[in-house]
């Protein structure tokens, strides 16, 4: 994790430990001449302090992951003290189909019925059930949800877009992503009798707003 040039050989860290979600690494300044912490994953350096005796340096790093307690157990994040704000998230993804599937979808000849109509309802239902599918997601009161489709006959793709909105203490990114995923899976289910080689992919968050992290646009 650290790249260290030592003035003397075989001098280990004096102390490394994890407590209350904060990683501390303490070492002797006299023993270490250079410390490269640029390659540390999933942590952010927030503070560097010299201790009173002048012989040790403490590098304090705050973990970005918040779904674990100090013992490493998975937890649901406590949002009790967060402010209620307007939050919106939009996600999208695509399903690649063959010509026969595309023709059947557009002409409404798929045996199971209106493919995009059913997929739209499935996506909206999935948004409302996200907390039952993703273990650490909070149960949310969704105030707005839409699922739309963009059909590209030339590229033989159907793009699903899901937007979710609420007034609450946590975001709706997972809800939007779940809505897109289930909408695309529903298209596959309704058309698999025609072609089982359809491919689902490119599922991602396009944009979100609200909350402490503010705006995000891909």
C-alpha positions in Angstrom: 0.0 0.0 0.0 2.9 2.3 0.7 6.1 2.9 -1.2 8.8 3.7 1.3 12.5 4.6 1.0 14.2 3.9 4.3 17.4 5.4 5.6 18.0 2.1 7.4 17.0 -1.4 6.4 14.3 -3.6 8.0 12.5 -0.8 9.9 8.8 -1.6 10.0 5.8 0.6 10.7 5.5 1.3 14.4 1.7 1.0 14.3 -1.1 0.5 11.8 -4.7 0.1 12.9 -8.3 0.7 12.0 -10.7 2.4 14.4 -14.1 4.0 13.9 -13.8 4.0 10.2 -10.4 5.9 10.2 -7.2 4.3 9.2 -4.1 5.5 11.0 -0.5 4.7 10.0 2.1 5.9 12.4 5.9 5.7 11.7 9.1 7.2 12.8 10.3 10.2 10.8 13.9 9.5 11.6 13.5 6.0 10.0 11.5 7.0 6.9 12.7 9.5 4.4 10.0 9.3 1.8 6.4 8.1 1.8 4.3 7.8 -1.4 0.6 7.6 -0.6 -0.7 8.4 -4.1 -1.7 4.8 -4.9 -3.9 4.2 -1.9 -7.3 2.9 -3.0 -10.6 3.8 -1.4 -9.2 6.2 1.1 -8.6 9.9 1.1 -5.9 11.7 3.0 -7.5 14.3 5.2 -4.9 15.3 7.7 -1.2 15.1 8.4 0.1 15.9 11.9 3.4 15.9 13.7 3.2 14.5 17.2 4.5 16.6 20.1 7.8 14.7 20.4 8.7 15.5 16.8 9.7 11.9 16.1 6.6 10.5 14.6 4.2 11.4 11.8 0.6 10.4 11.6 -1.2 10.1 8.3 -4.9 10.1 8.8 -7.1 8.7 6.0 -10.8 8.8 5.8 -12.5 5.9 4.1 -14.9 6.7 1.3 -17.0 3.6 1.9 -19.7 4.1 4.5 -21.6 0.8 4.4 -19.2 -0.9 6.9 -18.8 -0.4 10.7 -15.5 -0.4 12.6 -15.5 -4.2 12.6 -16.0 -4.5 8.9 -19.7 -5.6 9.2 -22.1 -4.4 6.4 -24.5 -1.8 7.8 -27.3 0.4 6.5 -26.1 4.0 6.6 -27.7 6.2 9.3 -29.4 9.1 7.5 -31.4 10.3 10.6 -29.5 13.6 10.8 -29.5 14.4 7.1 -31.6 17.2 5.7 -34.6 16.5 3.5 -33.8 17.8 0.0 -35.2 17.3 -3.5 -33.3 14.4 -5.2 -33.4 13.2 -8.7 -31.5 10.5 -10.6 -31.6 9.3 -14.2 -30.0 6.0 -15.4 -30.0 4.3 -18.8 -29.0 1.0 -20.5 -29.4 -0.8 -23.8 -30.5 -4.1 -25.1 -29.1 -5.3 -28.5 -31.5 -7.3 -30.5 -31.7 -8.9 -34.0 -33.8 -7.8 -36.9 -36.6 -10.2 -36.1 -37.0 -9.0 -32.6 -36.8 -5.3 -33.6 -39.6 -5.9 -36.2 -41.8 -7.8 -33.8 -41.4 -5.1 -31.1 -42.2 -2.2 -33.6 -45.1 -4.0 -35.2 -46.6 -5.3 -31.9 -46.5 -8.9 -33.0 -44.7 -10.4 -30.0 -46.8 -13.2 -28.6 -46.6 -12.0 -25.0 -48.0 -8.6 -25.9 -46.9 -4.9 -25.9 -43.2 -5.3 -25.1 -42.3 -1.7 -24.3 -45.6 -1.0 -22.5 -45.1 -4.0 -20.2 -41.3 -3.1 -19.8 -42.3 0.4 -18.7 -44.6 -0.8 -16.0 -42.0 -3.4 -14.9 -39.4 -0.7 -14.6 -41.6 1.6 -12.5 -42.6 -1.3 -10.2 -38.9 -2.2 -9.8 -38.1 1.3 -8.7 -40.6 1.0 -5.9 -39.2 -2.4 -4.8 -35.5 -1.5 -4.8 -35.1 -1.7 -1.0 -36.3 -5.3 -1.2 -33.6 -6.2 -3.8 -30.5 -4.3 -2.7 -29.8 -5.1 1.0 -28.6 -1.8 2.3 -30.9 0.5 0.4 -33.4 2.5 2.4 -37.1 2.2 1.8 -38.0 5.4 0.0 -41.2 7.3 -0.8 -40.9 7.9 -4.5 -42.7 11.0 -5.7 -42.0 10.7 -9.4 -40.9 7.9 -11.7 -40.7 7.6 -15.5 -39.4 4.9 -17.8 -38.9 5.8 -21.5 -37.4 4.1 -24.5 -35.3 5.1 -27.5 -35.5 2.6 -30.4 -32.6 2.7 -32.9 -33.6 0.5 -35.9 -30.2 1.0 -37.6 -28.1 -0.1 -34.7 -30.8 -2.7 -33.5 -30.8 -1.4 -30.0 -33.5 -0.3 -27.5 -32.3 2.1 -24.9 -34.2 2.4 -21.6 -34.1 5.5 -19.5 -35.4 5.7 -16.0 -35.8 8.8 -13.9 -36.8 8.7 -10.2 -37.5 11.7 -7.9 -38.3 12.2 -4.2 -38.1 14.6 -1.3 -35.9 12.8 1.2 -32.7 12.2 3.1 -31.0 9.8 0.7 -30.6 9.6 -3.1 -32.5 7.6 -5.7 -29.5 6.5 -7.9 -30.1 2.8 -7.1 -33.8 3.1 -7.8 -33.1 4.5 -11.2 -30.5 1.9 -12.0 -32.8 -0.9 -10.8 -35.7 0.5 -12.9 -33.5 0.4 -16.1 -32.2 -3.1 -15.3 -35.7 -4.6 -14.8 -37.1 -2.8 -17.9 -34.4 -4.3 -20.1 -34.8 -7.7 -18.5 -38.5 -7.6 -19.2 -37.8 -6.9 -22.9 -35.5 -9.9 -23.0 -38.2 -12.1 -21.3 -40.9 -11.1 -23.7 -38.7 -11.6 -26.8 -36.5 -14.6 -25.9 -38.8 -16.9 -27.8 -37.6 -15.1 -31.0 -33.9 -14.8 -30.1 -32.0 -15.8 -27.0 -28.8 -14.0 -28.1 -30.0 -10.6 -27.1 -27.4 -8.7 -25.0 -28.1 -6.2 -22.2 -25.4 -3.7 -21.3 -24.2 -0.2 -20.9 -26.3 0.3 -17.7 -25.1 3.4 -15.9 -26.0 6.5 -14.0 -26.5 9.5 -16.3 -27.2 12.2 -13.8 -28.2 13.0 -10.2 -29.0 16.1 -8.2 -29.6 16.9 -4.6 -28.0 15.8 -1.4 -24.5 16.5 0.0 -22.6 15.5 -3.1 -24.7 17.8 -5.3 -24.9 17.6 -9.0 -23.5 14.8 -11.1 -23.7 14.5 -14.9 -21.9 11.8 -16.9 
